[in-house]
Amino acid sequence: MKDGSGQNVDLSGGFYDAGDNIKFGFPGAFTITVLSWSVIEYSAKYEAMGELDHVKDIIKWGTDYMLKTFNASAPSIDFLWAQVTTDTLQYKPFVYVYCSLLLPVLCVK
């Protein structure tokens, strides 16, 4: 996975939306949040099904990716990678960056 390599960042991981090789940050964050909440509410059920470790691995995969989408170690967050794709047929290689005021800036490889 070379997502983000054109901008010298590692945006590998996470989940693709639909079937079009694009990762949308906000729907992905919502999905990971709801999945995490389901583990909080129903951890005994996941455990009974033998799926607790599996669902925790899924949550970790998604949150590890989310942590890569912004400058998490900086004193203040000044950018967020909100959309990522390498689908050259439909989207042409690009990554959308949402800056501190959430104004879209298109970064082309």
C-alpha positions, -999 to +999 in steps of 0.1 A: +000+000+000+015+033-011-012+057-001+002+091+005+036+082-010+033+111-035+032+135-006+059+117+014+035+105+041+023+070+051-014+069+047-016+031+045-042+012+064-078+023+070-108+012+051-119+019+015-154+032+010-177+013-014-157-003-042-139+027-057-105+027-040-111+059-020-108+064+017-132+090+032-120+102+067-152+113+082-174+083+073-145+061+084-142+079+117-179+075+123-178+038+115-148+031+139-166+052+166-199+032+163-180-001+162-160+009+193-192+019+211-208-015+202-178-032+220-184-010+251-221-019+251-219-055+241-184-068+249-199-098+267-217-108+235-185-104+214-167-125+240-194-152+239-191-154+201-153-155+203-150-123+183-138-098+209-101-100+199-111-098+162-133-067+166-105-050+187-081-057+158-105-041+134-108-010+156-071-008+160-065-010+122-089+019+117-077+041+145-040+036+136-049+049+102-069+078+116-039+088+137-018+090+105-042+115+089-031+145+109-001+158+127-009+141+160+024+148+177+024+186+170+013+211+196-017+221+174-034+203+145-031+223+113-041+198+087-061+166+081-060+142+053-097+137+047-098+118+014-072+095+000-072+076-033-048+062-059-076+053-084-061+068-116-090+059-138-118+076-119-102+102-097-067+107-110-041+103-082-049+129-055-052+135-018-075+161-004-061+181+026-083+200+049-064+228+066-070+244+099-100+263+086-113+232+068-107+248+034-100+221+008-066+221-009-060+197-038-025+180-037-017+163-070+012+138-073 
